[in-house]
Amino acid sequence: MTSWFHLSALGGLSVTGFVASVTAVWLLASRRRCLALSWCLLFGAALAVAAGSQVAFLGWGLGVQSLDFTGFSGHATRAAAVFPVALFLLLEKKGGWIRRGAVLAGALLGVGVAAARVNVGAHSPSEAVTGCVLGFATAGLFLWHARGRTGYVYSPYALLPGLLLSSLLLTYVKSVDAHQALTAVALKLSGQDRIFQRHGWRHQSRSYVPPCQAERVRFDYFCARDLAD
Protein backbone atom coordinates (compact mmCIF):
# COMPACT_ATOMS: atom_id res chain seq x y z
CA MET A 1 0.00 0.00 0.00
CA THR A 2 2.90 2.37 0.76
CA SER A 3 4.07 2.22 -2.87
CA TRP A 4 0.60 3.28 -4.03
CA PHE A 5 0.73 6.31 -1.73
CA HIS A 6 4.14 7.30 -3.11
CA LEU A 7 2.91 6.90 -6.69
CA SER A 8 -0.22 8.89 -5.87
CA ALA A 9 1.92 11.67 -4.40
CA LEU A 10 3.63 12.16 -7.78
CA GLY A 11 0.38 13.70 -8.98
CA GLY A 12 0.28 16.16 -6.09
CA LEU A 13 0.31 19.87 -6.80
CA SER A 14 3.71 20.29 -5.10
CA VAL A 15 5.31 18.04 -7.71
CA THR A 16 3.24 18.49 -10.86
CA GLY A 17 2.85 22.22 -10.33
CA PHE A 18 6.59 22.59 -10.03
CA VAL A 19 7.31 20.44 -13.11
CA ALA A 20 4.68 22.39 -15.07
CA SER A 21 6.40 25.63 -14.06
CA VAL A 22 9.81 24.28 -15.06
CA THR A 23 8.30 23.31 -18.42
CA ALA A 24 7.03 26.85 -19.01
CA VAL A 25 10.38 28.39 -18.03
CA TRP A 26 12.20 25.87 -20.23
CA LEU A 27 10.10 26.91 -23.23
CA LEU A 28 10.69 30.59 -22.54
CA ALA A 29 14.44 30.00 -22.18
CA SER A 30 14.33 28.12 -25.49
CA ARG A 31 12.89 31.25 -27.12
CA ARG A 32 9.50 29.71 -27.79
CA ARG A 33 7.17 32.19 -26.15
CA CYS A 34 4.16 31.07 -28.17
CA LEU A 35 4.57 27.48 -26.98
CA ALA A 36 5.11 28.63 -23.40
CA LEU A 37 1.87 30.60 -23.54
CA SER A 38 0.09 27.64 -25.13
CA TRP A 39 1.29 25.32 -22.38
CA CYS A 40 0.23 27.71 -19.61
CA LEU A 41 -3.22 28.20 -21.12
CA LEU A 42 -3.82 24.49 -21.77
CA PHE A 43 -2.56 23.36 -18.37
CA GLY A 44 -4.44 26.15 -16.63
CA ALA A 45 -7.64 25.22 -18.44
CA ALA A 46 -7.26 21.57 -17.42
CA LEU A 47 -6.76 22.59 -13.79
CA ALA A 48 -9.81 24.83 -13.95
CA VAL A 49 -12.01 22.08 -15.40
CA ALA A 50 -10.87 19.52 -12.82
CA ALA A 51 -11.22 21.95 -9.90
CA GLY A 52 -14.55 23.28 -11.17
CA SER A 53 -16.04 19.80 -11.40
CA GLN A 54 -15.09 19.06 -7.79
CA VAL A 55 -16.42 22.40 -6.56
CA ALA A 56 -19.69 21.73 -8.40
CA PHE A 57 -20.17 18.52 -6.45
CA LEU A 58 -19.03 19.79 -3.06
CA GLY A 59 -21.24 22.86 -3.27
CA TRP A 60 -24.27 21.69 -5.24
CA GLY A 61 -24.05 17.90 -5.52
CA LEU A 62 -23.53 17.97 -9.30
CA GLY A 63 -22.14 14.67 -10.54
CA VAL A 64 -23.13 11.28 -11.90
CA GLN A 65 -24.23 9.06 -9.05
CA SER A 66 -24.60 5.94 -11.21
CA LEU A 67 -20.91 6.20 -12.11
CA ASP A 68 -19.82 7.37 -8.65
CA PHE A 69 -18.43 10.48 -10.36
CA THR A 70 -17.99 13.57 -8.21
CA GLY A 71 -15.40 15.34 -10.35
CA PHE A 72 -12.23 14.79 -12.36
CA SER A 73 -9.28 13.54 -10.33
CA GLY A 74 -6.88 16.48 -10.08
CA HIS A 75 -3.89 14.21 -9.45
CA ALA A 76 -4.63 12.10 -12.54
CA THR A 77 -5.29 15.19 -14.66
CA ARG A 78 -2.05 16.89 -13.70
CA ALA A 79 0.10 13.78 -13.98
CA ALA A 80 -1.27 12.79 -17.40
CA ALA A 81 -0.76 16.35 -18.67
CA VAL A 82 2.65 17.14 -17.19
CA PHE A 83 4.79 14.01 -17.45
CA PRO A 84 4.37 13.23 -21.20
CA VAL A 85 5.15 16.87 -22.07
CA ALA A 86 8.11 17.17 -19.69
CA LEU A 87 9.71 13.94 -20.92
CA PHE A 88 9.11 14.91 -24.55
CA LEU A 89 10.94 18.21 -24.03
CA LEU A 90 13.70 16.51 -22.08
CA LEU A 91 14.47 14.24 -25.05
CA GLU A 92 13.43 16.64 -27.80
CA LYS A 93 16.80 16.52 -29.56
CA LYS A 94 16.78 12.74 -29.81
CA GLY A 95 15.34 10.59 -32.59
CA GLY A 96 11.63 10.32 -33.25
CA TRP A 97 11.24 6.87 -31.70
CA ILE A 98 13.02 8.03 -28.54
CA ARG A 99 10.70 11.02 -28.24
CA ARG A 100 7.68 8.79 -28.77
CA GLY A 101 9.01 6.38 -26.15
CA ALA A 102 9.43 9.28 -23.72
CA VAL A 103 5.85 10.42 -24.28
CA LEU A 104 4.65 6.84 -23.78
CA ALA A 105 6.65 6.55 -20.54
CA GLY A 106 5.10 9.80 -19.30
CA ALA A 107 1.65 8.55 -20.25
CA LEU A 108 2.21 5.28 -18.36
CA LEU A 109 3.28 7.27 -15.32
CA GLY A 110 0.06 9.26 -15.58
CA VAL A 111 -1.94 6.03 -15.75
CA GLY A 112 -0.02 4.77 -12.71
CA VAL A 113 -0.95 7.88 -10.72
CA ALA A 114 -4.61 7.45 -11.73
CA ALA A 115 -4.54 3.81 -10.62
CA ALA A 116 -2.90 4.82 -7.36
CA ARG A 117 -5.66 7.32 -6.62
CA VAL A 118 -8.18 4.50 -6.83
CA ASN A 119 -6.06 2.13 -4.74
CA VAL A 120 -5.57 4.64 -1.91
CA GLY A 121 -9.31 5.31 -1.86
CA ALA A 122 -9.09 8.94 -2.95
CA HIS A 123 -11.18 8.58 -6.12
CA SER A 124 -13.54 6.21 -7.87
CA PRO A 125 -12.44 4.53 -11.13
CA SER A 126 -14.63 6.88 -13.19
CA GLU A 127 -12.99 9.96 -11.62
CA ALA A 128 -9.47 8.60 -12.12
CA VAL A 129 -10.11 7.55 -15.73
CA THR A 130 -11.78 10.80 -16.76
CA GLY A 131 -9.05 12.80 -15.05
CA CYS A 132 -6.46 10.82 -16.96
CA VAL A 133 -8.31 11.44 -20.25
CA LEU A 134 -8.50 15.17 -19.51
CA GLY A 135 -4.76 15.25 -18.83
CA PHE A 136 -3.94 13.27 -21.97
CA ALA A 137 -6.09 15.63 -24.03
CA THR A 138 -4.12 18.55 -22.61
CA ALA A 139 -0.76 16.94 -23.37
CA GLY A 140 -1.93 15.83 -26.82
CA LEU A 141 -3.09 19.31 -27.79
CA PHE A 142 0.20 20.81 -26.66
CA LEU A 143 2.31 18.22 -28.49
CA TRP A 144 0.23 18.72 -31.64
CA HIS A 145 0.80 22.47 -31.37
CA ALA A 146 4.52 21.92 -30.73
CA ARG A 147 5.14 19.65 -33.73
CA GLY A 148 8.01 20.93 -35.84
CA ARG A 149 8.67 23.89 -33.55
CA THR A 150 11.97 22.85 -32.07
CA GLY A 151 13.65 26.26 -32.04
CA TYR A 152 16.74 26.65 -29.88
CA VAL A 153 17.03 23.79 -27.41
CA TYR A 154 19.43 23.67 -24.47
CA SER A 155 21.18 20.50 -23.45
CA PRO A 156 18.82 18.23 -21.47
CA TYR A 157 21.32 18.29 -18.63
CA ALA A 158 20.26 21.87 -17.93
CA LEU A 159 16.95 20.43 -16.70
CA LEU A 160 18.59 18.04 -14.25
CA PRO A 161 18.66 20.42 -11.24
CA GLY A 162 14.97 21.20 -11.70
CA LEU A 163 14.03 17.55 -11.97
CA LEU A 164 16.06 16.67 -8.90
CA LEU A 165 14.43 19.51 -6.95
CA SER A 166 10.98 18.31 -7.94
CA SER A 167 11.87 14.88 -6.55
CA LEU A 168 13.07 16.44 -3.30
CA LEU A 169 9.78 18.30 -2.97
CA LEU A 170 8.00 14.98 -2.70
CA THR A 171 10.10 14.08 0.36
CA TYR A 172 10.63 17.35 2.20
CA VAL A 173 7.60 19.52 1.41
CA LYS A 174 4.11 18.82 2.70
CA SER A 175 1.59 18.37 -0.08
CA VAL A 176 -0.68 21.27 -0.87
CA ASP A 177 -4.13 20.48 0.52
CA ALA A 178 -5.99 21.32 -2.68
CA HIS A 179 -9.15 19.52 -1.56
CA GLN A 180 -9.49 21.72 1.51
CA ALA A 181 -9.11 24.82 -0.67
CA LEU A 182 -11.78 23.52 -3.07
CA THR A 183 -14.05 22.81 -0.10
CA ALA A 184 -13.65 26.39 1.11
CA VAL A 185 -14.42 27.75 -2.36
CA ALA A 186 -17.49 25.50 -2.73
CA LEU A 187 -18.91 26.59 0.63
CA LYS A 188 -18.33 30.28 -0.08
CA LEU A 189 -19.87 30.16 -3.56
CA SER A 190 -22.84 27.99 -2.62
CA GLY A 191 -23.62 29.89 0.55
CA GLN A 192 -24.01 26.57 2.41
CA ASP A 193 -22.44 25.60 5.71
CA ARG A 194 -22.01 21.94 4.76
CA ILE A 195 -20.72 20.08 1.73
CA PHE A 196 -22.13 17.25 -0.33
CA GLN A 197 -20.64 13.85 0.37
CA ARG A 198 -20.29 10.77 -1.78
CA HIS A 199 -21.95 8.48 0.76
CA GLY A 200 -25.70 8.83 0.29
CA TRP A 201 -25.14 11.61 -2.24
CA ARG A 202 -26.43 14.28 0.13
CA HIS A 203 -25.23 17.07 2.39
CA GLN A 204 -23.24 16.21 5.47
CA SER A 205 -25.39 15.92 8.57
CA ARG A 206 -23.36 18.59 10.38
CA SER A 207 -21.89 21.92 9.43
CA TYR A 208 -18.38 21.74 7.99
CA VAL A 209 -15.63 22.36 10.54
CA PRO A 210 -12.09 23.04 9.26
CA PRO A 211 -9.65 20.37 10.53
CA CYS A 212 -7.43 22.77 12.49
CA GLN A 213 -7.36 25.05 15.52
CA ALA A 214 -9.70 28.05 15.41
CA GLU A 215 -6.87 30.61 15.31
CA ARG A 216 -5.60 29.07 12.08
CA VAL A 217 -8.92 29.25 10.24
CA ARG A 218 -9.01 31.72 7.36
CA PHE A 219 -12.06 32.82 5.33
CA ASP A 220 -14.28 30.75 7.67
CA TYR A 221 -13.41 27.38 6.15
CA PHE A 222 -9.72 27.25 5.17
CA CYS A 223 -6.83 26.18 7.42
CA ALA A 224 -3.74 28.37 7.13
CA ARG A 225 -0.59 26.27 7.08
CA ASP A 226 1.75 26.81 9.98
CA LEU A 227 5.45 27.11 9.22
CA ALA A 228 6.16 24.50 11.87
CA ASP A 229 3.91 21.93 10.13
Phi, psi and omega in degrees: 000325181301319181297325177294321179295320178294318179294319178299321182296337178296338177270359180296156183296329179298325181270303185293325177295321179292315180296322177297321178292318177300320178299316180296316179295321179300317179293320177296317179294334178273010176064039177235070184296324180296318179291324178297317178295318179300315180297315181298318181292316181294314180294319178297321179295319179297317178298319181295319180295313181297313180294318181298322180294323179288321177297321180299323178284312183300322184270326187231359179074024180278121180182193179237099186296323182297334179258002184055044183252116179243010179141155179297138175292119179295320179300313181295320179299310183294316182296315181292334179276317190281310190294318177299320181291315182297317180289326175299313181292327179297325182247028186298330183276355181276179181294163184302318183290331177289318178298317179296322177296323179294317178297319179297318179298318178296322179294319179295324177295321176298318177297321179298318178296317179299316179296322180295323180297326177287316184293331179271001176080016182277332183215158173279163178304320181296323180289321179291316181294313181294325175297318179297316179297318178299318179294318178296322178298319178297311180296318181297318179296320179294314182296325176296319179291331184274352185302129178076359182254067184284316179061209178270124184240126176290168174295140179304335182295341177292341179274347187302314179302318180296319180293321177295319180295322179296326177291321179295327179302324181297328184269320191254348182247131178295142180295145175291129181276078183295324183296322179294321178296318179295323177298315179298317179296315181299317181293320179295314184289322183279340182075011179269165176249009179212154183256161173285148178235155181296316182292117181082348178053052180210173179299152171299152182288336181238159177299147181290133177238121180302139183280058179200174180292150186303323183290347180259001180281132177237144178053035175075326190232352187252136179269120176288137181280132178275142181297336181278349181295000000 
